[in-house]
Amino acid sequence: MIKEKNNSIKVIALGGNGENGKNMYLVEVDKDIFIIDAGLMFPEEEMLGIDTVIPDITYLKDNKERVKAIFLTHGHEDHIGALSYVLKEVDVPVYGTKLTLALASAKFKEQDFNGKARFIEVNSDTIVDLDSVNVSFFKTNHSIPDSVGVCIHTSEGSIVYTGDFKFDQAATKLYKPEIGKMAAIGDNGVLCLLSDSTDAEKPGYTTSEAIVEREMSNAFYNAPGRIIAACFASDINRIQHIFNAARENGRKVAVVGKSLERIYHIALDLGYLEVDEDLIIPISEIKDYQDREIAVLMTGSQGEPIEALQKMAKQTHKLLNIQPGDTVLIAASPLKGSEVFLFKTIDMLFRAGANVISGKRTIHVSSHGSQEELKFMINLMNPKFLIPVHGEYRMLKAHRKLGLECGLTDGQIFILDRGDVVEWKEGSLSITGKVPSGNVLVDGIGVGDVGNIVLRDRKLLSQDGILIVVVTLTKQEKKIAAGPEIISRGFVYVRESEKLMDDSTKLVRDIVERNTAKGSFEWASLKQEIRDELNRYLFEKTKRRPMILPIIMEV
């Protein structure tokens, strides 16, 4: 498949290593750059007010004329969510399977992307013929259909990127992996394997989806009242299980959640979901049926169900609230950092009278391979070099250990940080440099305009609140015409802290009168003195450090 010898081959991790989500990898062959996946990450706890996080693509902007194509492995947001931001900077074709491209297009509408996207549909038999390389694909088993791995064929062997995968021996036709094709790729020579590390710490094999489907049907059969099944909007396999269980147990299904409805309709229209027409009813019609005949399939904002469940438990959801006798099936793993939020939500659901099934029975399993499956992939591909990807540092280290158990040596396994460049040159592979990388924070329509200083201020505001000091001076005499007035938010309850506020006001008046008495003074130094002295006084009295904003006006 190779037309000529490649002199330089590089692999760069722009995102996805040392973190969960934001998956984005570059393969650079001679002068050409190929992007594999362009994902987002949901904000961590300390990223106050941030909507999503995307990779820093400075390197792509600086080398946009060398970027030749983007390849997508599947339609989850941690692999396609940043695509619109990348396409604003580079105009290249995007290759993906039918469902993946349909979900990417829907994501564009959600993100108000008005640019052009050149989508080129591929399947596992497609071979993309480019100037410096050929690219082929192979089906993988994941929680969403049309998932593929990407194989970039070079003169020195293939660069194989697995995407997210597991090996389920009972996988149905839509989810069956092409193990034979993977073995053939391995037989033809794999230079470097970039393999999913998400569950590298979990021993054994990931539980089969066939067991989940059986348990789901049992839960539907045993529930005395309504069933509310919560899952991620993009977990199409789990959605299918819920529809199957409802059909087997004579229940109608109402679908709740914008992102869920959008993905459900796309998957249904393309033939990736099998649902009888008479199974689905609008949420407004559930009152026309007995509780025993109803199941609600739901999710919340960003396709994540836990927050919506909490609203239902509080009786504040717009469409549906928990009532005594409901059975809530939580068929989803909590997002990183939201485990405590999940436990609080489960407690609230019980208080509202629901029975909750979550974790204690097998109604949800991981969509990533455990240790034995990762070893199986390594043995199928038989790579010269292994680069663990997709996961926090401890997961990458666990994957490295599995590689050693499969017979690879220390020198054949590379754990990359974001931005690391690993290069094949003159018969050896080594880390040769670093490119700009990191987090670009998306807040509303602002992309990258919120940085560490803004986040620090938000954190300060959340911890000790804010104090606004307003003073008005006469323009000619520079005497106090009004104020000082102190406005407190999130610092102290003013009605119960009158003495503190009065003493603070007197302190500010003394500072202003002392400075204006000099005849000439600098506004900046006056504001700074107010901040410093007020900060010192308030900390002495309260042991808190609110953000202090002096506002000085002239009339």
Wavefront OBJ file of the C-alpha trace (Angstrom):
o trace
v 0.000 0.000 0.000
v 3.020 2.306 0.419
v 4.140 4.392 -2.524
v 7.498 5.681 -1.316
v 9.821 5.622 1.687
v 8.882 7.998 4.519
v 11.849 9.834 6.016
v 10.233 11.212 9.171
v 7.296 9.936 11.254
v 6.036 11.780 14.347
v 3.219 11.170 16.829
v 1.983 14.076 18.979
v -0.586 13.990 21.793
v -2.430 17.333 21.856
v -4.994 16.044 24.361
v -6.230 12.880 26.046
v -2.999 11.966 27.849
v -2.895 12.660 31.582
v -6.610 13.495 31.547
v -10.057 12.065 30.808
v -11.463 13.389 27.531
v -10.189 16.027 25.087
v -8.748 13.263 22.879
v -6.708 14.625 19.979
v -3.622 13.102 18.345
v -1.474 14.114 15.417
v 0.451 11.802 13.113
v 3.046 13.677 11.087
v 4.495 11.812 8.104
v 7.251 13.743 6.299
v 5.640 17.199 5.855
v 1.997 16.107 6.142
v -0.044 16.333 9.375
v -3.052 14.083 10.018
v -5.422 14.750 12.936
v -7.099 11.809 14.666
v -10.132 12.821 16.736
v -10.906 16.282 18.102
v -12.633 15.949 21.447
v -13.710 18.156 24.310
v -13.568 17.641 28.064
v -16.170 18.653 30.615
v -14.819 21.171 33.144
v -13.147 20.054 36.343
v -14.468 21.204 39.706
v -12.134 24.190 40.010
v -13.062 25.516 36.523
v -15.896 27.673 37.853
v -18.442 28.733 35.235
v -16.661 27.014 32.345
v -18.873 25.139 29.861
v -16.329 22.919 28.113
v -12.577 22.525 27.624
v -10.898 21.941 24.249
v -7.271 21.298 23.249
v -4.819 24.090 22.491
v -4.388 23.942 18.698
v -1.694 26.626 18.363
v 0.581 24.097 16.627
v -2.108 23.399 14.014
v -2.699 27.124 13.426
v 1.022 27.654 12.900
v 1.212 24.734 10.438
v -2.243 24.863 8.856
v -0.884 24.500 5.303
v 0.581 21.104 6.256
v -2.634 19.659 7.762
v -4.157 17.245 5.228
v -7.092 15.475 6.911
v -9.034 14.774 10.089
v -10.063 11.203 10.963
v -12.795 10.497 13.534
v -13.116 7.176 15.368
v -16.654 7.506 16.805
v -19.358 9.974 17.775
v -18.788 10.607 21.476
v -18.152 14.210 22.483
v -14.734 13.477 23.971
v -13.704 12.591 20.398
v -15.740 14.992 18.196
v -16.740 17.903 20.485
v -13.869 20.228 19.490
v -14.153 19.576 15.739
v -15.956 22.841 14.957
v -13.227 24.857 16.720
v -10.530 23.062 14.716
v -12.346 23.623 11.404
v -12.463 27.365 12.088
v -8.662 27.300 11.788
v -7.914 24.566 9.221
v -9.877 23.770 6.061
v -9.408 20.041 5.489
v -11.671 17.059 4.757
v -13.127 15.158 7.726
v -13.328 11.369 7.390
v -15.738 9.390 9.547
v -18.424 6.720 9.521
v -22.056 7.554 8.767
v -23.276 7.861 12.366
v -20.142 9.690 13.519
v -20.509 12.368 10.830
v -24.242 12.732 11.540
v -23.539 13.320 15.247
v -20.709 15.742 14.396
v -23.062 17.694 12.149
v -25.669 17.850 14.941
v -22.983 19.075 17.333
v -22.128 21.874 14.868
v -25.721 23.142 15.061
v -25.611 23.059 18.849
v -22.345 25.051 18.802
v -23.664 27.537 16.171
v -20.865 26.646 13.754
v -21.464 28.452 10.463
v -18.294 27.402 8.656
v -17.890 24.790 5.950
v -17.164 21.172 6.721
v -16.103 18.727 4.014
v -17.405 15.442 5.381
v -16.294 12.251 3.628
v -18.064 9.087 4.741
v -15.998 5.940 5.223
v -16.592 2.402 6.440
v -14.271 -0.312 7.679
v -13.481 -1.366 4.086
v -12.521 2.141 2.907
v -8.920 2.921 1.961
v -8.071 6.640 1.806
v -5.249 7.247 -0.672
v -3.228 10.351 0.287
v 0.098 11.707 -0.992
v 2.392 10.374 1.720
v 0.279 7.589 3.276
v -2.730 5.343 2.863
v -5.310 5.127 5.651
v -7.574 2.172 6.438
v -10.077 1.395 9.204
v -11.300 -1.516 11.324
v -14.491 -1.928 13.359
v -14.218 -1.806 17.142
v -16.675 -2.705 19.908
v -17.827 0.322 21.919
v -21.090 1.661 23.365
v -21.917 3.472 20.138
v -22.215 1.872 16.667
v -19.942 2.786 13.758
v -16.852 2.930 16.007
v -13.603 2.307 14.150
v -9.884 2.247 14.718
v -7.610 4.176 12.341
v -4.571 2.643 10.640
v -2.086 4.986 8.922
v 0.172 2.920 6.669
v 3.742 4.185 6.321
v 6.826 2.636 4.740
v 8.123 1.753 8.235
v 4.920 0.016 9.350
v 1.454 1.118 10.428
v 0.536 3.711 13.037
v -2.587 2.202 14.647
v -4.963 4.242 16.809
v -7.586 2.048 18.481
v -10.073 4.700 19.561
v -12.251 3.500 22.464
v -12.729 -0.267 22.455
v -13.470 -3.476 24.318
v -13.954 -7.090 23.206
v -17.454 -8.366 24.012
v -17.788 -11.989 22.895
v -21.590 -11.630 22.759
v -21.606 -8.350 20.804
v -24.493 -7.969 18.356
v -23.943 -7.312 14.644
v -23.778 -3.511 14.971
v -21.082 -3.738 17.666
v -19.015 -6.746 16.566
v -15.274 -5.942 16.301
v -13.222 -7.043 13.289
v -10.713 -9.187 15.145
v -9.518 -10.872 11.956
v -8.730 -7.533 10.335
v -6.835 -6.414 13.453
v -4.740 -9.599 13.335
v -4.018 -9.038 9.626
v -2.839 -5.477 10.379
v -0.550 -6.925 13.034
v 0.820 -9.531 10.604
v 1.648 -6.783 8.089
v 3.711 -4.893 10.665
v 2.683 -2.252 13.208
v 5.301 0.377 13.965
v 3.344 2.040 16.770
v 0.111 1.216 18.617
v -1.825 4.040 20.313
v -4.227 2.132 22.564
v -7.110 3.102 24.902
v -6.066 3.113 28.587
v -9.342 4.130 30.273
v -9.822 0.839 32.168
v -6.187 -0.296 32.273
v -6.405 -0.554 36.075
v -9.333 -3.014 36.025
v -8.351 -6.703 36.059
v -10.001 -9.379 33.928
v -12.576 -8.695 31.241
v -15.306 -6.057 31.028
v -18.732 -7.607 31.712
v -20.690 -8.508 28.574
v -23.552 -6.324 27.397
v -25.658 -9.519 27.132
v -25.661 -9.715 30.946
v -26.663 -6.046 31.165
v -29.600 -6.644 28.816
v -30.820 -9.597 30.894
v -30.510 -7.648 34.167
v -32.265 -4.656 32.615
v -35.222 -6.817 31.560
v -35.431 -8.342 35.068
v -35.454 -4.878 36.639
v -38.314 -3.814 34.324
v -40.272 -6.984 35.166
v -39.924 -6.546 38.946
v -40.701 -2.802 39.124
v -44.203 -2.242 40.579
v -44.689 1.294 39.224
v -43.167 3.636 36.685
v -39.584 3.099 35.568
v -37.298 6.083 35.019
v -34.170 4.910 33.202
v -31.300 7.406 33.169
v -28.345 7.071 30.814
v -25.924 9.148 28.750
v -27.510 10.445 25.559
v -24.700 9.024 23.412
v -24.767 5.509 24.948
v -26.788 4.047 22.086
v -26.204 0.434 23.131
v -27.721 1.143 26.564
v -30.636 3.005 24.959
v -31.328 -0.083 22.825
v -31.316 -2.290 25.941
v -33.889 -0.027 27.616
v -36.190 -0.140 24.582
v -35.833 -3.948 24.393
v -36.645 -4.339 28.100
v -39.698 -2.086 27.740
v -40.994 -4.071 24.764
v -40.494 -7.423 26.535
v -42.373 -6.189 29.615
v -45.248 -4.400 27.903
v -44.261 -0.843 28.757
v -44.533 2.311 26.659
v -41.473 4.596 26.567
v -41.392 8.411 26.800
v -38.111 10.104 25.864
v -37.077 13.169 27.917
v -34.051 15.424 27.271
v -33.112 17.520 24.225
v -29.721 15.913 23.610
v -31.223 12.444 24.047
v -34.050 13.191 21.611
v -31.595 14.553 19.057
v -29.262 11.552 19.187
v -32.174 9.110 19.407
v -33.733 10.474 16.198
v -30.396 10.465 14.347
v -29.663 6.848 15.339
v -33.237 5.763 14.529
v -33.266 7.464 11.107
v -29.929 5.862 10.158
v -30.979 2.397 11.303
v -28.728 2.141 14.368
v -31.677 1.692 16.764
v -34.471 -0.880 16.423
v -37.628 0.512 18.000
v -41.268 -0.348 17.268
v -43.260 2.782 16.381
v -46.057 1.999 18.837
v -43.536 1.701 21.697
v -42.885 5.454 21.895
v -45.318 7.954 23.406
v -45.015 11.688 24.157
v -44.278 12.560 27.793
v -47.654 14.359 27.926
v -49.489 11.035 27.447
v -48.001 9.053 30.344
v -50.971 10.021 32.541
v -53.208 8.019 30.154
v -51.524 4.761 31.190
v -51.166 2.849 34.424
v -47.832 3.322 36.186
v -46.997 -0.354 35.514
v -47.185 0.347 31.757
v -44.770 3.289 31.672
v -41.016 3.685 31.273
v -39.274 7.038 30.890
v -35.898 7.225 29.163
v -34.180 10.421 30.234
v -31.011 12.441 30.350
v -30.136 16.046 31.173
v -28.001 18.915 29.912
v -24.887 17.932 27.950
v -26.341 14.411 27.734
v -25.592 13.745 31.425
v -28.559 12.515 33.518
v -27.666 13.060 37.193
v -28.545 16.780 37.428
v -31.933 16.162 35.797
v -32.635 13.339 38.273
v -31.931 15.721 41.147
v -34.483 18.204 39.750
v -37.032 15.377 39.515
v -36.360 14.430 43.145
v -36.796 18.097 44.216
v -40.084 18.258 42.233
v -38.681 21.114 40.100
v -38.315 19.377 36.711
v -40.395 20.942 33.917
v -41.753 17.669 32.522
v -41.524 14.892 35.092
v -41.136 14.541 38.860
v -40.513 11.547 41.126
v -43.534 10.021 42.822
v -43.684 7.255 45.477
v -43.395 3.810 43.879
v -41.145 4.883 40.985
v -38.103 2.760 40.162
v -35.071 4.737 38.994
v -32.449 2.834 36.989
v -29.176 4.779 36.774
v -27.486 3.134 33.797
v -24.548 5.543 33.687
v -21.228 6.084 35.418
v -20.790 9.499 37.072
v -18.501 11.963 35.337
v -15.106 12.415 36.944
v -15.427 14.486 40.107
v -19.225 14.149 40.343
v -19.361 10.958 42.431
v -20.464 12.824 45.583
v -23.147 14.611 43.560
v -24.414 11.196 42.378
v -24.642 9.826 45.934
v -26.536 12.939 47.108
v -28.921 12.548 44.164
v -29.577 8.887 44.996
v -30.328 9.900 48.601
v -32.784 12.539 47.395
v -34.494 10.025 45.088
v -35.033 7.641 48.005
v -36.424 10.523 50.098
v -38.864 11.301 47.282
v -40.194 7.724 47.514
v -38.361 6.065 44.617
v -36.473 2.786 44.608
v -33.053 3.331 43.037
v -31.047 0.670 41.223
v -27.494 1.874 40.693
v -24.254 -0.069 40.948
v -25.603 -2.901 43.068
v -26.910 -4.722 39.992
v -25.427 -5.058 36.551
v -27.545 -2.564 34.612
v -24.514 -0.661 33.381
v -20.989 -1.730 32.452
v -17.994 0.093 31.088
v -17.626 0.563 27.348
v -13.832 0.242 27.608
v -11.676 -2.864 27.695
v -10.208 -4.147 30.957
v -6.676 -5.516 31.361
v -7.112 -8.820 29.513
v -8.722 -7.049 26.535
v -5.896 -4.508 26.371
v -3.391 -7.382 26.361
v -5.395 -9.043 23.584
v -5.156 -5.875 21.473
v -1.389 -5.697 22.040
v -1.007 -9.338 21.000
v -3.209 -8.894 17.922
v -1.255 -5.866 16.719
v 2.205 -7.087 17.866
v 3.591 -3.518 17.670
v 7.239 -2.503 17.711
v 6.245 0.349 20.033
v 3.283 1.006 22.352
v 1.948 4.456 23.295
v -0.837 4.259 25.925
v -3.437 6.996 25.304
v -6.854 8.055 26.683
v -6.448 8.361 30.415
v -4.924 9.915 33.475
v -1.253 9.262 34.207
v -1.920 6.320 36.542
v -3.969 4.617 33.777
v -1.159 5.110 31.258
v 1.287 3.586 33.758
v -1.037 0.615 34.316
v -1.218 0.108 30.536
v 2.577 0.249 30.360
v 2.723 -2.604 32.880
v 0.388 -4.667 30.675
v 2.706 -4.036 27.709
v 5.648 -5.357 29.709
v 3.619 -8.464 30.590
v 3.019 -9.008 26.853
v 6.757 -9.120 26.178
v 7.511 -5.511 25.248
v 10.560 -3.873 26.817
v 10.893 -0.534 28.621
v 12.388 1.001 25.482
v 9.356 -0.008 23.417
v 6.754 1.798 25.551
v 6.363 5.590 25.609
v 4.146 7.466 28.064
v 3.531 10.914 26.600
v 2.469 14.115 28.285
v 0.329 16.583 26.363
v 2.418 18.236 23.662
v 5.179 15.588 23.608
v 6.553 14.712 20.162
v 7.740 11.142 19.644
v 9.680 10.700 16.389
v 10.802 7.707 14.311
v 14.059 8.541 12.589
v 16.954 6.404 11.374
v 15.555 3.204 12.820
v 14.675 4.345 16.344
v 11.803 5.999 18.194
v 12.372 8.718 20.796
v 10.803 11.793 22.361
v 12.392 14.677 20.486
v 10.498 17.790 21.503
v 7.306 19.479 22.620
v 4.644 21.590 20.926
v 2.248 24.097 22.577
v -0.523 22.261 24.413
v -2.947 22.716 27.275
v -6.525 23.702 28.004
v -8.555 26.249 26.076
v -11.602 27.153 28.167
v -14.969 27.746 26.501
v -17.362 29.983 28.456
v -20.525 30.931 26.563
v -19.424 32.241 23.172
v -15.953 33.093 24.472
v -13.212 30.672 23.431
v -9.931 31.012 25.280
v -10.710 34.426 26.778
v -10.983 32.967 30.295
v -7.576 32.139 31.737
v -5.956 31.396 35.077
v -6.390 34.961 36.409
v -10.148 34.963 35.727
v -10.493 31.489 37.269
v -8.520 32.664 40.301
v -10.884 35.619 40.721
v -13.919 33.337 40.392
v -12.487 31.008 43.013
v -11.836 33.946 45.356
v -15.386 35.199 44.846
v -16.771 31.741 45.603
v -14.746 31.441 48.803
v -14.937 34.839 50.557
v -17.271 36.977 48.452
v -16.839 40.554 47.269
v -16.831 44.031 48.820
v -17.494 47.052 46.570
v -16.403 50.428 47.937
v -17.974 53.470 46.215
v -16.702 57.043 46.903
v -17.717 60.213 45.043
v -15.402 63.271 45.090
v -16.052 66.853 44.006
v -14.086 67.699 40.888
v -12.674 71.050 42.070
v -11.995 70.671 45.796
v -11.466 66.858 45.746
v -13.678 66.604 48.819
v -16.005 63.653 49.524
v -19.383 64.471 47.963
v -21.039 61.102 48.672
v -20.101 57.890 50.444
v -18.081 55.955 51.179
v -20.723 53.275 50.554
v -19.785 49.630 51.014
v -21.760 46.899 49.249
v -21.179 43.314 50.396
v -22.064 40.129 48.486
v -21.116 36.687 49.785
v -18.877 38.133 52.544
v -21.042 38.834 55.589
v -24.751 39.347 56.219
v -24.831 43.152 56.476
v -27.748 43.452 58.936
v -25.877 41.328 61.475
v -22.506 43.028 60.875
v -23.390 46.713 61.177
v -20.407 47.587 63.388
v -17.983 45.904 60.990
v -19.487 47.830 58.052
v -19.468 51.138 59.977
v -15.825 50.686 61.020
v -14.873 49.739 57.443
v -16.651 52.831 56.102
v -14.797 55.058 58.607
v -11.489 53.425 57.620
v -12.104 54.157 53.920
v -13.153 57.775 54.682
v -9.920 58.346 56.655
v -7.816 56.942 53.761
v -9.559 59.127 51.180
v -9.360 62.310 53.319
v -5.689 61.652 54.086
v -4.851 61.360 50.384
v -6.981 64.266 49.155
v -5.463 66.556 51.813
v -2.118 66.282 50.025
v -3.456 68.321 47.126
v -2.206 65.972 44.432
v -2.543 62.206 44.501
v -2.727 59.258 42.085
v -6.019 57.471 41.659
v -4.304 54.079 41.334
v -2.338 54.447 44.558
v -5.480 55.609 46.423
v -7.393 52.526 45.257
v -4.495 50.271 46.185
v -4.251 51.786 49.663
v -7.992 51.215 50.198
v -7.573 47.567 49.108
v -4.526 46.955 51.329
v -5.754 48.552 54.527
v -9.323 47.293 54.244
v -8.060 43.799 53.452
v -5.792 43.855 56.515
v -8.578 45.119 58.778
v -11.225 42.652 57.545
v -8.871 39.686 57.862
v -8.028 40.722 61.405
v -11.735 40.869 62.310
v -13.137 37.919 60.277
v -10.169 35.790 59.051
v -11.642 36.151 55.551
v -10.200 37.797 52.458
v -13.022 39.060 50.207
v -12.286 40.573 46.818
v -12.269 44.367 47.309
v -13.240 46.640 44.397
v -12.820 50.391 45.060
v -14.820 52.643 42.699
v -13.965 56.375 42.870
v -15.959 58.916 40.846
v -15.883 62.679 40.328
v -18.850 65.053 40.152
l 1 2 3 4 5 6 7 8 9 10 11 12 13 14 15 16 17 18 19 20 21 22 23 24 25 26 27 28 29 30 31 32 33 34 35 36 37 38 39 40 41 42 43 44 45 46 47 48 49 50 51 52 53 54 55 56 57 58 59 60 61 62 63 64 65 66 67 68 69 70 71 72 73 74 75 76 77 78 79 80 81 82 83 84 85 86 87 88 89 90 91 92 93 94 95 96 97 98 99 100 101 102 103 104 105 106 107 108 109 110 111 112 113 114 115 116 117 118 119 120 121 122 123 124 125 126 127 128 129 130 131 132 133 134 135 136 137 138 139 140 141 142 143 144 145 146 147 148 149 150 151 152 153 154 155 156 157 158 159 160 161 162 163 164 165 166 167 168 169 170 171 172 173 174 175 176 177 178 179 180 181 182 183 184 185 186 187 188 189 190 191 192 193 194 195 196 197 198 199 200 201 202 203 204 205 206 207 208 209 210 211 212 213 214 215 216 217 218 219 220 221 222 223 224 225 226 227 228 229 230 231 232 233 234 235 236 237 238 239 240 241 242 243 244 245 246 247 248 249 250 251 252 253 254 255 256 257 258 259 260 261 262 263 264 265 266 267 268 269 270 271 272 273 274 275 276 277 278 279 280 281 282 283 284 285 286 287 288 289 290 291 292 293 294 295 296 297 298 299 300 301 302 303 304 305 306 307 308 309 310 311 312 313 314 315 316 317 318 319 320 321 322 323 324 325 326 327 328 329 330 331 332 333 334 335 336 337 338 339 340 341 342 343 344 345 346 347 348 349 350 351 352 353 354 355 356 357 358 359 360 361 362 363 364 365 366 367 368 369 370 371 372 373 374 375 376 377 378 379 380 381 382 383 384 385 386 387 388 389 390 391 392 393 394 395 396 397 398 399 400 401 402 403 404 405 406 407 408 409 410 411 412 413 414 415 416 417 418 419 420 421 422 423 424 425 426 427 428 429 430 431 432 433 434 435 436 437 438 439 440 441 442 443 444 445 446 447 448 449 450 451 452 453 454 455 456 457 458 459 460 461 462 463 464 465 466 467 468 469 470 471 472 473 474 475 476 477 478 479 480 481 482 483 484 485 486 487 488 489 490 491 492 493 494 495 496 497 498 499 500 501 502 503 504 505 506 507 508 509 510 511 512 513 514 515 516 517 518 519 520 521 522 523 524 525 526 527 528 529 530 531 532 533 534 535 536 537 538 539 540 541 542 543 544 545 546 547 548 549 550 551 552 553 554 555
